Structures are given as structure tokens and as C-alpha cells.
Amino acid sequence: MLHPKLLAKLVELRNTLERPVYITSGYRCFEYNRKVGGVVNSYHCIGLAADIKVKDINLITLLEICENIDFSGIGLYEKNNFLHLDVRPTKRARWRE
């Protein structure tokens, strides 16, 4: 249920890192998105977003690599040690938890 553009960028990320990229949250139905506290218009609900973790790599370093791959949306969640990545069709967005 993930958009092909998102999958392509995630594969590019995995190939760049030469290690597994763990998707902790991908596509979400609206009910589950509400249950986990996602925003109403979440890109997860239309297959354009994934939350990821990568073992043994600094989160800031991972963020910089994702910037080079040019994900449209990147959210940094230091408390739970993951990045939100998306391929939104609108302007680029960057945020911190």
C-alpha cells in the first residue's frame, strides 16, 4: 500500500547505507491513524509516508543522508529515535518532535 516513489526512495536509502532500514509505521488506515495519535491528514493514510529506524547509525547522520536522497518531508523524532519520511506532492517540509 506504499506509493512506488516512496518505496524507490527507501530502497535508495537502504542501498546507500548498505544495511537494513526498518519501517516502524507505513500505511495506516484512518482508524488506526487516529488510534496512534496521527494527524487527520497524515500522509501515512495515503501510502506516502513511512517512519523508519536504522540500527547503529546516529539519527542526525541518517537525517543528512535522507536529505541527500531528497525526501519531500522529513520529521526528526529524537525521543523515540526514528525519522518520518514522506514523498508529499506539496512543498518540502522539515520538523522536529
N, C-alpha and C positions, 0 to 999 in steps of 0.2 A: 504494500500500500504506500510505499515511499516513492516519491517522484524520481524519475530516471536521472534528472540533473543532480538531485541530492545524492543519489547512490553513486553517480560518477565522481562527484567531489569527495565523498567518503572513501571510495576506492583509491583516488589520487592521494588522499591523506595517508591511508594505510601503506601505499607503495612508497611514499616519501619517507615515512617513519620506519618502514621495514619491520613493523610489529603490529600486533592486533589492535584494532580500535573497537572498544566495547560500547555498543549502543545501549544506554540505560533506559531511554524512552524514545520511541519513534512515533509511528502513527498512533493517535488516540481517538477513540470515539468521543463524541461530545459529553456523554455521561461520565466516562472515566476522566476526561479532562477536568470536568467540574469537581469530581471527587478528589483529585490530586491538587486542586487549587490553581489550575491553569487559567490563563486569561481567556475571556469569552471568544475572542477572535484568534486563538492560538494557531500558528502555522502547523503545529502537530496534527490538528484535526483535518488538515487537507494534504497531509503527506509531504509537506515542505520542510520539516524540521526534525532534528534528532538531538538528543542530549548524549554526550559521549564522555568516556573516560579512557585513558591510556596509562597502563602500568609503567612505573619507573620513569616518568617524564614530568618535569616541572610544568605546572599549569600555565605559567606565563610563556614559557618556551613553546608549549603546544599552541597557545593563542597566537603567537607570532607566526608559526608555521601555517595555521589556518588563515591568517591574514594574507599570506602569500598565495594560498590556494584560491583566495577571493570569495569566501562565503559571503552572502549578502548580509546576513545577520549573525552576530557573534555576541553571546552573553557569557560573562565570566561569573561563575558561582564558586567562590573560594571556600566557603563554609562546608559545602558538600563535595568539593573537589571535582567539578565537571564543567564542561563547556556546552552551551546551547549553540547549535549551528543550524542555519537555515538558508534557503535559496529563494527568499521572498522576491516577488517581481517589482516591488517598490524600491525606494531609495535605501541605501545601505544603513544599517543600524548597529550600534555598539553600545553595550551597557554592562554594568557591574551590579551584582546582587546587592 
